[in-house]
Amino acid sequence: MKSSLLFLVLFVGISCTGKETLNIHLPSDSITTVDSVSLDSLWQDLVFNKGGCLTGGQRANDGRFGGEGCVLTENRRVDWRPFFSHPKEELRDFLIEQFADTSTSRIHTCPFMSASGGEVAVYCLTKIYLINWYDFDPFIEYQDREITSSMDSEQSWLRAILEDPKRREVLIEEWRKL
């Protein structure tokens, strides 16, 4: 029964459409990490196969990350627990390696567009460290910049930084300092 329930939970998709979803609350000990599954395999499955929506919750605010519907919020999507259960430093190094990935993920950043693999990596680091990319000194200019459209937003600014090898390296160095 537990296996069937776990299977159901792991394959229930999340939609940005506002449709009602089934909320299943499992005790934390009912989800176990499988040591034989690599971070890369978990990443590919969660980000490029299953996907989900960040519901605008891709930033840290007042010591908290995400929102009620954010796909990276573990109580919302328990299938992220094995990924985030890895040590911080291991996750940081793995996620930094993803920064150059410009392929489109299945993670949506309401109200804008689907995130690239590199963007999702930054949002995961934001969740882990509760620090936004624009809180680092080299990117502080973005903190108070006004969003004017989907093409002039936090997401598009981050995407431009990640696509520029020099600026991406500056961002990597900031994360490595933590």
CORFEN-V185452 format. One record per residue. OMEGA is omega in whole degrees, 0 to 359 (NA if undefined). NEAR is the number of other ideal C-beta (glycine too) atoms within 12 Angstrom. D_FIRST is the distance of its C-alpha to the first C-alpha in whole Angstrom. Layout:
BEGIN
omega & near & d_first
OMEGA & NEAR & D_FIRST
OMEGA & NEAR & D_FIRST
END
This chain:
BEGIN
omega & near & d_first
179 & 8 & 0
180 & 14 & 4
180 & 12 & 5
180 & 10 & 5
178 & 19 & 6
178 & 22 & 9
179 & 13 & 10
182 & 17 & 11
184 & 28 & 12
183 & 26 & 14
175 & 18 & 16
180 & 22 & 17
176 & 23 & 20
184 & 35 & 23
177 & 20 & 26
189 & 25 & 30
180 & 13 & 30
177 & 11 & 29
178 & 12 & 27
177 & 9 & 24
179 & 21 & 21
177 & 15 & 18
178 & 15 & 18
180 & 21 & 14
180 & 13 & 15
175 & 21 & 13
185 & 14 & 15
181 & 13 & 17
180 & 10 & 15
177 & 17 & 12
181 & 27 & 14
177 & 18 & 16
175 & 21 & 19
185 & 18 & 19
184 & 12 & 23
179 & 10 & 23
183 & 20 & 23
175 & 17 & 26
181 & 30 & 27
179 & 20 & 29
177 & 18 & 26
180 & 31 & 24
181 & 32 & 27
182 & 22 & 27
184 & 24 & 24
188 & 35 & 24
186 & 40 & 27
177 & 24 & 28
185 & 18 & 25
179 & 29 & 23
182 & 29 & 26
184 & 38 & 26
176 & 39 & 29
180 & 42 & 30
181 & 30 & 32
183 & 24 & 35
185 & 28 & 33
181 & 40 & 34
175 & 32 & 37
180 & 26 & 37
179 & 18 & 39
177 & 8 & 40
180 & 8 & 38
178 & 15 & 34
171 & 28 & 33
179 & 31 & 31
184 & 22 & 30
183 & 18 & 28
184 & 28 & 27
182 & 35 & 28
181 & 45 & 25
178 & 43 & 26
189 & 28 & 25
178 & 24 & 22
177 & 24 & 21
182 & 29 & 21
184 & 37 & 20
180 & 35 & 17
175 & 37 & 18
183 & 37 & 21
179 & 29 & 20
179 & 27 & 21
184 & 37 & 24
179 & 32 & 25
178 & 23 & 24
179 & 25 & 27
183 & 14 & 31
185 & 19 & 33
178 & 16 & 36
178 & 19 & 33
180 & 28 & 32
182 & 30 & 36
179 & 21 & 37
184 & 29 & 34
177 & 41 & 35
178 & 29 & 38
182 & 22 & 38
187 & 34 & 37
183 & 38 & 39
183 & 24 & 41
181 & 28 & 39
180 & 22 & 40
183 & 21 & 37
178 & 20 & 36
174 & 34 & 32
177 & 27 & 30
181 & 41 & 30
182 & 33 & 32
180 & 36 & 35
7 & 27 & 35
186 & 18 & 38
189 & 27 & 39
175 & 24 & 38
183 & 27 & 35
171 & 39 & 36
176 & 33 & 37
179 & 32 & 35
178 & 38 & 37
180 & 43 & 37
178 & 45 & 33
178 & 42 & 34
180 & 48 & 37
176 & 46 & 34
177 & 45 & 32
176 & 41 & 35
178 & 35 & 36
185 & 34 & 32
187 & 32 & 32
183 & 26 & 36
177 & 19 & 37
176 & 26 & 40
180 & 28 & 41
181 & 41 & 42
174 & 27 & 45
177 & 26 & 46
184 & 28 & 47
182 & 16 & 51
184 & 22 & 52
184 & 28 & 50
180 & 14 & 51
182 & 14 & 53
184 & 27 & 49
184 & 17 & 48
179 & 11 & 51
182 & 16 & 51
175 & 11 & 51
182 & 17 & 48
180 & 11 & 50
178 & 14 & 48
179 & 17 & 45
177 & 14 & 47
186 & 16 & 48
177 & 27 & 45
181 & 37 & 44
181 & 36 & 41
178 & 24 & 44
178 & 31 & 46
179 & 37 & 44
179 & 34 & 43
178 & 25 & 47
182 & 32 & 47
180 & 35 & 44
178 & 20 & 46
185 & 19 & 49
180 & 16 & 49
180 & 14 & 52
176 & 25 & 50
179 & 32 & 46
176 & 18 & 48
179 & 21 & 49
178 & 40 & 46
181 & 31 & 44
177 & 18 & 47
179 & 28 & 46
181 & 35 & 42
180 & 19 & 43
184 & 15 & 45
NA & 21 & 42
END
